[in-house]
Amino acid sequence: MTTDPAATAARKRKLRRRHKRERQAVIFGGVLAGLAAIGLGAAAIWTGGMESPFDRQWTTISASPTATEAAVPCVPADTLPVAYGDISVLVLNATSKPGLAGSVADLLGQRGFEISSTGNYELKLRGVGRISFGAQGIAQAHTLAAHIAGVTLVYDARTDASVDLAVGSGYSKLVELDLVPLAADEPLQPVAGCVPLADAEPVPAPTRTAAAEEDGDEAEDGEATEDDAEDGDEG
């Protein structure tokens, strides 16, 4: 029996085309299955059904919209600066610049301040920033403010001596250490426009919420609604 060479070649070409289509089907099927799995995983993370492997806890602070309108209590007479290591500071990013809170926290830590944590501020601030504190933290807030020219002081209803530093877009650097207007044996100076503690009305204390974010310093999207350089009491 003789075989037609042309027919044999045609059959071989047909077989090669069929095998090629089968391989392509397997490859495309695998790709589609992988994309589907990624999509389902992303949807589960978005809806809260699954925890992201990159999540970590950070701090978001709610801000009072009238914070800079409240009068700041005067530092009591003869109050001396607080030792930096005795001041607990939460540093917050009030800008769109990632990593700002962390970098400022590092600088303050190098000066001896106790950094409790870093995180995001609810508002974006156009000014240098703001230091929030309660009745127990007046001296701590004034001591910290001496290191940040133009920062705003905000008196709130917290009950401990901690202070929060929200860094705004107007911040450029800390005051040079040898130019910080503090001396261990000289009383702190009250800010202009301050009132006696008994007459000061604190704004609500901030609420801290835990959230998930790879870079805990990157600020949330949102509009700046306050300009601390114009509306607040500067340190």
One Martini backbone bead per residue (centre of mass of N, CA, C, O) as a GRO file, in nm:
protein
  235
    1MET     BB    1   0.095   0.037   0.024
    2THR     BB    2   0.047   0.367  -0.058
    3THR     BB    3   0.159   0.700   0.028
    4ASP     BB    4   0.057   1.017   0.038
    5PRO     BB    5   0.257   1.279   0.104
    6ALA     BB    6   0.047   1.509   0.116
    7ALA     BB    7  -0.146   1.377   0.321
    8THR     BB    8   0.056   1.342   0.550
    9ALA     BB    9   0.130   1.640   0.586
   10ALA     BB   10  -0.159   1.734   0.652
   11ARG     BB   11  -0.196   1.563   0.908
   12LYS     BB   12   0.041   1.687   1.068
   13ARG     BB   13  -0.064   1.978   1.063
   14LYS     BB   14  -0.328   1.918   1.212
   15LEU     BB   15  -0.199   1.807   1.472
   16ARG     BB   16  -0.037   2.059   1.547
   17ARG     BB   17  -0.279   2.251   1.569
   18ARG     BB   18  -0.428   2.093   1.793
   19HIS     BB   19  -0.200   2.102   2.005
   20LYS     BB   20  -0.181   2.408   2.020
   21ARG     BB   21  -0.474   2.459   2.114
   22GLU     BB   22  -0.450   2.294   2.374
   23ARG     BB   23  -0.224   2.459   2.506
   24GLN     BB   24  -0.371   2.732   2.501
   25ALA     BB   25  -0.610   2.642   2.674
   26VAL     BB   26  -0.447   2.580   2.928
   27ILE     BB   27  -0.314   2.856   2.968
   28PHE     BB   28  -0.570   3.036   2.967
   29GLY     BB   29  -0.710   2.890   3.197
   30GLY     BB   30  -0.497   2.951   3.415
   31VAL     BB   31  -0.511   3.258   3.398
   32LEU     BB   32  -0.814   3.288   3.462
   33ALA     BB   33  -0.803   3.148   3.737
   34GLY     BB   34  -0.602   3.344   3.870
   35LEU     BB   35  -0.770   3.603   3.833
   36ALA     BB   36  -1.013   3.503   3.991
   37ALA     BB   37  -0.865   3.462   4.262
   38ILE     BB   38  -0.770   3.753   4.296
   39GLY     BB   39  -1.051   3.885   4.287
   40LEU     BB   40  -1.169   3.736   4.532
   41GLY     BB   41  -0.956   3.831   4.737
   42ALA     BB   42  -1.000   4.135   4.705
   43ALA     BB   43  -1.299   4.131   4.780
   44ALA     BB   44  -1.260   4.015   5.066
   45ILE     BB   45  -1.084   4.245   5.175
   46TRP     BB   46  -1.276   4.484   5.111
   47THR     BB   47  -1.527   4.347   5.284
   48GLY     BB   48  -1.376   4.178   5.538
   49GLY     BB   49  -1.347   3.855   5.489
   50MET     BB   50  -1.030   3.925   5.469
   51GLU     BB   51  -0.704   3.943   5.564
   52SER     BB   52  -0.438   4.117   5.511
   53PRO     BB   53  -0.093   4.043   5.498
   54PHE     BB   54  -0.018   4.380   5.530
   55ASP     BB   55  -0.133   4.435   5.793
   56ARG     BB   56  -0.152   4.709   6.034
   57GLN     BB   57  -0.135   4.896   6.311
   58TRP     BB   58  -0.286   5.215   6.363
   59THR     BB   59  -0.343   5.574   6.389
   60THR     BB   60  -0.647   5.758   6.421
   61ILE     BB   61  -0.745   6.103   6.438
   62SER     BB   62  -0.982   6.294   6.553
   63ALA     BB   63  -1.118   6.615   6.468
   64SER     BB   64  -1.192   6.928   6.564
   65PRO     BB   65  -1.336   7.192   6.386
   66THR     BB   66  -1.291   7.400   6.661
   67ALA     BB   67  -1.002   7.391   6.785
   68THR     BB   68  -0.878   7.687   6.701
   69GLU     BB   69  -1.109   7.852   6.877
   70ALA     BB   70  -0.986   7.780   7.135
   71ALA     BB   71  -0.867   7.855   7.428
   72VAL     BB   72  -0.560   7.885   7.587
   73PRO     BB   73  -0.396   7.791   7.851
   74CYS     BB   74  -0.201   7.902   8.081
   75VAL     BB   75   0.089   7.879   8.210
   76PRO     BB   76   0.194   7.847   8.502
   77ALA     BB   77   0.359   7.996   8.722
   78ASP     BB   78   0.683   7.873   8.748
   79THR     BB   79   0.698   7.678   8.511
   80LEU     BB   80   0.886   7.424   8.410
   81PRO     BB   81   1.033   7.238   8.213
   82VAL     BB   82   1.010   6.930   8.071
   83ALA     BB   83   1.134   6.643   8.048
   84TYR     BB   84   1.152   6.478   7.758
   85GLY     BB   85   1.119   6.180   7.876
   86ASP     BB   86   0.822   6.287   8.008
   87ILE     BB   87   0.715   6.304   7.705
   88SER     BB   88   0.424   6.203   7.539
   89VAL     BB   89   0.423   6.140   7.181
   90LEU     BB   90   0.194   6.183   6.916
   91VAL     BB   91   0.256   6.138   6.575
   92LEU     BB   92   0.106   6.319   6.297
   93ASN     BB   93  -0.032   6.309   5.971
   94ALA     BB   94  -0.143   6.624   5.789
   95THR     BB   95  -0.074   6.494   5.504
   96SER     BB   96   0.038   6.355   5.177
   97LYS     BB   97   0.310   6.274   5.308
   98PRO     BB   98   0.491   6.013   5.331
   99GLY     BB   99   0.655   5.967   5.650
  100LEU     BB  100   0.642   6.225   5.832
  101ALA     BB  101   0.591   6.123   6.119
  102GLY     BB  102   0.841   5.942   6.137
  103SER     BB  103   1.060   6.163   6.098
  104VAL     BB  104   0.976   6.343   6.337
  105ALA     BB  105   0.994   6.127   6.554
  106ASP     BB  106   1.297   6.077   6.523
  107LEU     BB  107   1.391   6.362   6.600
  108LEU     BB  108   1.260   6.369   6.881
  109GLY     BB  109   1.398   6.114   6.988
  110GLN     BB  110   1.690   6.235   6.967
  111ARG     BB  111   1.600   6.454   7.200
  112GLY     BB  112   1.419   6.255   7.417
  113PHE     BB  113   1.151   6.188   7.337
  114GLU     BB  114   0.846   6.019   7.389
  115ILE     BB  115   0.726   5.785   7.159
  116SER     BB  116   0.422   5.629   7.126
  117SER     BB  117   0.345   5.713   6.817
  118THR     BB  118   0.203   5.677   6.488
  119GLY     BB  119   0.003   5.861   6.229
  120ASN     BB  120  -0.313   5.998   6.154
  121TYR     BB  121  -0.490   6.271   6.046
  122GLU     BB  122  -0.802   6.376   5.956
  123LEU     BB  123  -0.662   6.630   5.870
  124LYS     BB  124  -0.544   6.883   5.661
  125LEU     BB  125  -0.270   7.097   5.717
  126ARG     BB  126  -0.135   7.418   5.633
  127GLY     BB  127   0.025   7.441   5.862
  128VAL     BB  128   0.259   7.334   6.076
  129GLY     BB  129   0.062   7.269   6.329
  130ARG     BB  130  -0.044   7.065   6.621
  131ILE     BB  131  -0.097   7.079   6.978
  132SER     BB  132  -0.241   6.842   7.186
  133PHE     BB  133  -0.406   6.896   7.513
  134GLY     BB  134  -0.435   6.888   7.857
  135ALA     BB  135  -0.435   6.984   8.184
  136GLN     BB  136  -0.180   6.781   8.237
  137GLY     BB  137  -0.015   6.907   7.953
  138ILE     BB  138   0.090   7.204   7.947
  139ALA     BB  139   0.399   7.184   7.987
  140GLN     BB  140   0.449   6.978   7.763
  141ALA     BB  141   0.343   7.147   7.524
  142HIS     BB  142   0.536   7.393   7.563
  143THR     BB  143   0.797   7.238   7.535
  144LEU     BB  144   0.747   7.129   7.248
  145ALA     BB  145   0.685   7.407   7.105
  146ALA     BB  146   0.985   7.513   7.118
  147HIS     BB  147   1.065   7.312   6.859
  148ILE     BB  148   0.806   7.456   6.689
  149ALA     BB  149   0.762   7.688   6.478
  150GLY     BB  150   0.417   7.790   6.462
  151VAL     BB  151   0.263   7.621   6.641
  152THR     BB  152  -0.039   7.489   6.759
  153LEU     BB  153  -0.258   7.519   7.034
  154VAL     BB  154  -0.467   7.251   7.181
  155TYR     BB  155  -0.742   7.227   7.394
  156ASP     BB  156  -0.846   6.937   7.568
  157ALA     BB  157  -1.027   6.657   7.744
  158ARG     BB  158  -0.805   6.516   7.840
  159THR     BB  159  -0.663   6.332   8.138
  160ASP     BB  160  -0.374   6.343   8.050
  161ALA     BB  161  -0.016   6.417   7.962
  162SER     BB  162  -0.049   6.393   7.678
  163VAL     BB  163   0.059   6.444   7.331
  164ASP     BB  164  -0.025   6.587   7.011
  165LEU     BB  165   0.133   6.579   6.682
  166ALA     BB  166   0.035   6.767   6.402
  167VAL     BB  167   0.164   6.763   6.078
  168GLY     BB  168   0.201   7.003   5.845
  169SER     BB  169   0.274   7.159   5.536
  170GLY     BB  170   0.442   7.401   5.693
  171TYR     BB  171   0.656   7.214   5.759
  172SER     BB  172   1.029   7.183   5.783
  173LYS     BB  173   1.153   7.216   6.087
  174LEU     BB  174   1.330   7.220   6.354
  175VAL     BB  175   1.461   7.369   6.596
  176GLU     BB  176   1.747   7.444   6.684
  177LEU     BB  177   1.876   7.327   6.965
  178ASP     BB  178   2.044   7.600   7.043
  179LEU     BB  179   1.750   7.775   6.989
  180VAL     BB  180   1.587   7.680   7.210
  181PRO     BB  181   1.360   7.855   7.438
  182LEU     BB  182   1.521   7.691   7.686
  183ALA     BB  183   1.540   7.641   8.050
  184ALA     BB  184   1.555   7.452   8.328
  185ASP     BB  185   1.549   7.735   8.528
  186GLU     BB  186   1.311   7.847   8.339
  187PRO     BB  187   1.020   7.960   8.284
  188LEU     BB  188   0.752   7.937   8.115
  189GLN     BB  189   0.583   8.085   7.843
  190PRO     BB  190   0.312   8.234   7.755
  191VAL     BB  191   0.078   8.270   7.530
  192ALA     BB  192  -0.088   8.453   7.329
  193GLY     BB  193  -0.421   8.475   7.452
  194CYS     BB  194  -0.441   8.349   7.709
  195VAL     BB  195  -0.601   8.165   7.974
  196PRO     BB  196  -0.724   8.060   8.237
  197LEU     BB  197  -0.797   7.745   8.310
  198ALA     BB  198  -1.090   7.804   8.423
  199ASP     BB  199  -1.165   7.955   8.128
  200ALA     BB  200  -1.116   7.705   7.968
  201GLU     BB  201  -1.241   7.538   7.673
  202PRO     BB  202  -1.256   7.230   7.583
  203VAL     BB  203  -1.224   7.014   7.353
  204PRO     BB  204  -1.272   6.729   7.242
  205ALA     BB  205  -1.149   6.442   7.266
  206PRO     BB  206  -0.982   6.224   7.103
  207THR     BB  207  -1.023   5.958   6.876
  208ARG     BB  208  -0.916   5.620   6.858
  209THR     BB  209  -0.840   5.427   6.567
  210ALA     BB  210  -0.821   5.128   6.411
  211ALA     BB  211  -0.615   5.034   6.127
  212ALA     BB  212  -0.524   4.956   5.785
  213GLU     BB  213  -0.169   4.997   5.691
  214GLU     BB  214   0.137   4.998   5.558
  215ASP     BB  215   0.154   5.318   5.593
  216GLY     BB  216   0.102   5.491   5.889
  217ASP     BB  217   0.181   5.795   5.766
  218GLU     BB  218  -0.036   5.813   5.565
  219ALA     BB  219  -0.268   6.016   5.462
  220GLU     BB  220  -0.572   6.082   5.424
  221ASP     BB  221  -0.819   6.164   5.236
  222GLY     BB  222  -0.870   6.524   5.238
  223GLU     BB  223  -0.973   6.828   5.347
  224ALA     BB  224  -0.873   7.127   5.434
  225THR     BB  225  -1.029   7.330   5.712
  226GLU     BB  226  -0.754   7.443   5.838
  227ASP     BB  227  -0.552   7.734   5.951
  228ASP     BB  228  -0.331   7.756   6.200
  229ALA     BB  229  -0.169   8.021   6.141
  230GLU     BB  230  -0.449   8.197   6.177
  231ASP     BB  231  -0.648   8.053   6.411
  232GLY     BB  232  -0.425   8.008   6.620
  233ASP     BB  233  -0.212   7.939   6.883
  234GLU     BB  234   0.115   8.013   6.909
  235GLY     BB  235   0.443   7.880   7.011
   0.00000   0.00000   0.00000
